[in-house]
Amino acid sequence: MTEPREIIGRHWQASANYLSISTSPISTFHSPVSSYGHRSRADESRLPSKQLKPFATEDIKILLLENINKTARDILDKQGYQVEFLKGSLSEDKLIEKIRDIHVIGIRSKTQLTEKVLREAKNLLAIGCFCIGTNQVDLEYARKHGIVVFNSPFSNSRSVAELMIAEIISLARQLGDRNEELHRGEWNKVSNKCWEIRGKTLGIVGYGHIGSQLSVLAEAMGMSVIFYDIIPLMALGSAKQVSTLTELLSMADFVTLHVPELPETKNMIGKEQFLEMKHGSYLLNASRGSVVDIPALIEAMTAGKIAGAALDVYPNEPAENGPHNFDRVNTWAKDLRGLKNLILTPHIGGSTEEAQSAIGIEVGEALTRYINEGSTIGSVNMPEVTLRSISQSQENNVRIIFIHQNRPGVLRQVNSILGDHNVDKQTSDSRNDVAYLMADVSDVSFNEIKSLYVSLETLSSKILTRVLY
Ligand SMILES: NC(=O)c1ccc[n+]([C@@H]2O[C@H](COP(=O)([O-])OP(=O)(O)OC[C@H]3O[C@@H](n4cnc5c(N)ncnc54)[C@H](O)[C@@H]3O)[C@@H](O)[C@H]2O)c1
């Protein structure tokens, strides 16, 4: 088997790296099998995959900022990439200086990858956001310039669900208040309005990744679970879907919110909804701060309608840890802090070692799949495209990746370039004005690879050409 390698091009890069070929170590990565191609899936799966590799892997330079979890570093190191790891973030000037030279950058929420920074990223193929959100990246600019962005939206669902269970019990037993009193030296042994959660009704709003995990945990604790979601969903265990939010609010002893931040979910729980809730019920929000109207919550708690609440997210959240930072960004913060049986946490629902480790694995593997095989599965700014692996016996097959402007006639031009060869499998998808094409071409000689690459590079629609072989 010949060593697989890559040719890559960018409009600003002329043909640097073009045919800069060296030996690559053996990788352990196998891309997922899809259903295309002349060979049956069963036949293909019996054959070992050809290990496609970009250049020599040691040529791939990766910069990991913000103390990204060791799980990710291990995955990337194992591929043989050049990985530089920094515990902190970088100033804009330093970031610009560093980003010029690297192929992949891994960040968390502090690093701002703005257009100004990305403009300098002449060699950048991919960005790994080792977190949930991607607001810190100019996704649009990245997409238009063929830079694929990955994140990990669901690796911390279990952590959030577990926090909800802890808080439901804490609110039912007024643990926050007893703890705070005893820290002050006050002994206050009471059972008035303290409850078991067994037999109580939990109303889950948004039955997605977190809501459904919570449903299972809550039933195991002896709760009855109802949920409201805008789409009909398969209930887990004995949970029951209700058809309106009003119905849920009128039945639930505890209401937990797990919806996304959308115009429709802004102030989803406000004055009117607090009136619809049961007297003495509890509200927990670990979704997004905009979902609850905080002044209305303060009013409902002061009036005794709501017996307790837990908030992990807020309409404005401080950018940095530190004393008084919460009060500075929210006018009602002082009023909140004065309320009894109210648990306030600083957006830590998903902050566990397990979640960080899972995020490291998910994003690390997505980056590896993209670099080695061109698969964009899990990307937030590109169409999700993949092809099954090339098998080892298909020694002279090459994989072509062509990111291009999505306009009429491009596929015809690409296919006329590929047309003299046997296109073993091909797929393409678009997202707004950018399209992503993958094609595996068989029996291509070394000189033909060059000519395919050069021909694709000359197309005016080209954003990025990669040839893996
Ligand atoms: N506190 C934290 O640390 C933390 C961590 C992870 C996620 N989150 C937040 O939790 C929320 C849920 O996350 P997830 O991973 O479960 O999301 P998800 O996308 O898996 O589930 C969301 C569910 O809400 C439903 N939904 C959407 N609009 C709705 C509406 N108007 N009414 C009722 N249901 C609606 C969707 O159909 C979906 O089933 C998100 O806002 C996310 O940002 C917070």
The ligand as a Tripos MOL2 file, in Angstrom:
@<TRIPOS>MOLECULE
LIG
   44    48     1     0     0
SMALL
NO_CHARGES

@<TRIPOS>ATOM
      1 N1        -26.9510   25.4360   32.1350 N.am      1 LIG1
      2 C1        -26.0510   24.9030   31.3460 C.2       1 LIG1
      3 O1        -24.8800   24.8340   31.6820 O.2       1 LIG1
      4 C2        -26.4850   24.3520   30.0350 C.ar      1 LIG1
      5 C3        -25.7540   23.3050   29.4540 C.ar      1 LIG1
      6 C4        -26.2010   22.7550   28.2520 C.ar      1 LIG1
      7 C5        -27.3220   23.2670   27.6310 C.ar      1 LIG1
      8 N2        -27.9950   24.3120   28.1890 N.ar      1 LIG1
      9 C6        -29.2150   24.8590   27.5600 C.3       1 LIG1
     10 O2        -30.2770   23.9540   27.8190 O.3       1 LIG1
     11 C7        -31.2730   24.0770   26.7990 C.3       1 LIG1
     12 C8        -31.6800   22.7000   26.2990 C.3       1 LIG1
     13 O3        -30.5650   22.0140   25.7960 O.3       1 LIG1
     14 P1        -30.7210   20.5940   25.0590 P.3       1 LIG1
     15 O4        -29.3510   20.1380   24.7730 O.co2     1 LIG1
     16 O5        -31.6320   19.7040   25.8170 O.co2     1 LIG1
     17 O6        -31.4350   21.0880   23.7210 O.3       1 LIG1
     18 P2        -32.2130   20.1920   22.6480 P.3       1 LIG1
     19 O7        -32.1590   20.9430   21.3890 O.co2     1 LIG1
     20 O8        -31.7510   18.7980   22.6890 O.co2     1 LIG1
     21 O9        -33.7270   20.2140   23.2060 O.3       1 LIG1
     22 C9        -34.5320   21.3470   23.1960 C.3       1 LIG1
     23 C10       -35.9770   20.9020   23.1090 C.3       1 LIG1
     24 O10       -36.8050   22.0620   23.2650 O.3       1 LIG1
     25 C11       -37.8900   21.9310   22.3540 C.3       1 LIG1
     26 N3        -38.4600   23.2470   22.1020 N.ar      1 LIG1
     27 C12       -38.0290   24.2060   21.2530 C.ar      1 LIG1
     28 N4        -38.8360   25.2900   21.3330 N.ar      1 LIG1
     29 C13       -39.7910   25.0090   22.2360 C.ar      1 LIG1
     30 C14       -40.8930   25.7300   22.7380 C.ar      1 LIG1
     31 N5        -41.1870   26.9690   22.3280 N.pl3     1 LIG1
     32 N6        -41.6900   25.1110   23.6520 N.ar      1 LIG1
     33 C15       -41.4090   23.8420   24.0690 C.ar      1 LIG1
     34 N7        -40.3630   23.1180   23.6300 N.ar      1 LIG1
     35 C16       -39.5660   23.6950   22.7230 C.ar      1 LIG1
     36 C17       -37.2740   21.2890   21.1380 C.3       1 LIG1
     37 O11       -38.2660   20.7010   20.3080 O.3       1 LIG1
     38 C18       -36.3440   20.2780   21.7710 C.3       1 LIG1
     39 O12       -36.9750   19.0320   21.9570 O.3       1 LIG1
     40 C19       -30.6470   24.9710   25.7240 C.3       1 LIG1
     41 O13       -31.1220   26.2900   25.9130 O.3       1 LIG1
     42 C20       -29.1780   24.9430   26.0610 C.3       1 LIG1
     43 O14       -28.5470   26.1140   25.6330 O.3       1 LIG1
     44 C21       -27.5950   24.8490   29.3870 C.ar      1 LIG1
@<TRIPOS>BOND
     1     1     2 1
     2     2     3 2
     3     2     4 1
     4     4     5 ar
     5     4    44 ar
     6     5     6 ar
     7     6     7 ar
     8     7     8 ar
     9     8     9 1
    10     8    44 ar
    11     9    10 1
    12     9    42 1
    13    10    11 1
    14    11    12 1
    15    11    40 1
    16    12    13 1
    17    13    14 1
    18    14    15 2
    19    14    16 1
    20    14    17 1
    21    17    18 1
    22    18    19 2
    23    18    20 1
    24    18    21 1
    25    21    22 1
    26    22    23 1
    27    23    24 1
    28    23    38 1
    29    24    25 1
    30    25    26 1
    31    25    36 1
    32    26    27 ar
    33    26    35 ar
    34    27    28 ar
    35    28    29 ar
    36    29    30 ar
    37    29    35 ar
    38    30    31 1
    39    30    32 ar
    40    32    33 ar
    41    33    34 ar
    42    34    35 ar
    43    36    37 1
    44    36    38 1
    45    38    39 1
    46    40    41 1
    47    40    42 1
    48    42    43 1
@<TRIPOS>SUBSTRUCTURE
     1 LIG1         1 GROUP 0 **** ****
